[in-house]
């Protein structure tokens, strides 16, 4: 089995950190974010990796080369411009002929990928979406009312629970038939199309093992967590 890591985004929400460095190469502790992701993938038994690269791609290619120094085999799928998530995945089509894992290159995972793959195969899914049980508190008092406007309850800063997309998928290679070539196309567009066509879309949910590095605030928080974990602060 192969894993595809989407590592070609511009990282605009992380500027100025990403002005001269691609987002997946930002340090988390003593290693780039992408190296943490590759280590996790290898530890879960997937040692053949396709990196979809674009923005400042030479930095990534020069660091990882063919992957042998990291215990994996790495191939590169290159796009000349931003193509969004599914559009970037399309560039890796020639490397993928069987069930594969796809993940975004701006997250840290620490859940049992093998279980997700096993479930995908057992359910004969077209796409399995990794979900994370997310909890947050609304910063407001939520007022419940009846149809006539009468106030029936006041919930101060209630907790909201939701299953959110982690950016980790298990897919069948037939998904490429549904993605336009050389055109920006989101993963949400792909999944919505598959749902309309009644394909088997399933989910795998975890309560832990997900850190998103989407913006400067989440990056600083994750960096602090890794320093604390290593005992350096």
Beta strands, then each sheet from edge to edge (+ up, - down):
strand 1: 2-6
strand 2: 27-28
strand 3: 31-32
strand 4: 48-53
strand 5: 73-78
strand 6: 100-104
strand 7: 107-109
strand 8: 127-137
strand 9: 141-145
strand 10: 151-156
strand 11: 159-171
strand 12: 201-206
strand 13: 210-212
sheet 1: 5+ 4+ 1+ 6+ 11- 8+ 12+
sheet 2: 2+ 3-
sheet 3: 7+ 13-
sheet 4: 9+ 10-
end
